[in-house]
Amino acid sequence: MRIIKFIFVAALVMLLGSETALAHRVNLFAYAEGGKIYTESYFPDGRPVEGGKVLVYDSQDKLLLEDVTDTEGLFSFDIPKVDDLNIVIEATMGHKNSFKLKKSEVEAGK
C-alpha cells in the first residue's frame, strides 16, 4: 500500500511541476538577414511578449545591447559583431529564455 501511495504522490508532483514550468516559459526565436538580427518572442498561448527586455551578449558574455520588444513581441537590430550571440528575453513575472545564434549564422546574415 505504501508503494502505491508513493507512486501516486510522485506522479502528482511531476504533473504539478510540469504545469508550473510551462507557466513561466516564454519562447524566443532569432535569425540574421540583410545585416540585421530579427527576434520574435511569445508566450506558449501565442500572445506576444510586449515590452520584454532583450539583452544581447557575445561569446565572452559581454553585453552588446539592450532594448525592448514592440507590441507584437518583435525586436530587430543591426548586427553588432560577427560572433556567437546569446540573445535573452526577460518578460513579465519571471518569464525568461535565451536563443543562441551561431557565428556562422550571423556571418551569413551580413
N, C-alpha and C positions, 0 to 999 in steps of 0.2 A: 504494500500500500504506500509506503514511503517513496518508493521509486516512482510510482505513478504521480504522486504529488510533486516530486522534484521535477519530473519531465513537464508536467503542466505549468509549474511556475517558470521553468526555464523557457518554455515556448512563449509564455505570456510576456516575459521580459524581452525576448527577442522581437516579438511583434511590436510592443510599445516602443522599444528602442529604435526600430526602423522608422516608425512614424515620426518620432522626434527628429531623426537625422534628415528625413525628407522635408520636414517643416522649415529647416534652416538652410536649405540648399538654394543656390542660385546658379544659373547656367551662364557661361561666358564663351563666346566664340570670337576668334580674331583671324584676320588674313591681311596680307600685304599686296597692294596693287597700285601701279601708277605713282610710286613714290610716297604713298600714304599707307597707314595701318588703319584698318576698319575693325571696330568691335561691335558686338551685339550682346546685350545682357538681358536675361529674362528669368522669371520665376518658373517653377515646374508647371504652374497652371497657365502659362503663356503670357501673363502680364509682364510688360516691360519694366526694367529697373530704371525708374525715373529719378534723376538726381543722384545716382550712385557714384561713389568716388572711384575713379580709375587711377591706378598707380602703375607706372611702367618702370621696370628695373632691367639693367643689363646683366650680363653673365657674372659680374662681380658683385651683384646685389646693390649697385649704386642706383639711387632713384634718379631717373632721367626726366620724368614729368609726372604731373598730377592734374587731374581735371574731373569733370562730372559728365555723366550721360545726359542725353536730352530726354524729352518726354516719351520718345519711342524706345529708350534704352540703348540708343546708338551713340557712338563716340568715334571720331577719326582724328588722326594727327599725322603730320609729316614724319617720315622715318627719321628718328633721332640719331641712329647709329646702326651700322650693319654688324649685328651681334646676335647671340641668343637673347631673346627678350622674354621676360616674365611679366605678364600683364595681370593685374589683380583688380577685382571688383569688390568693393565693400558697399553693401546695400543696407537697408534698414534692419533693425532688430538682430544684428549679429550675422546676417547673411553674408557669406564671403566665398570667393572661389578665385582660381587663377588659371591662366592659359599660357603655355609655353610656346612661343613662336621661334622656330629654329632659325639659326643664322642663314641657312641656305634658302629658307622661305622668305626671309627679309630681303636678302640679296636679289632673289628672283622678282620681288615686287618693286625694285627700284626703277 
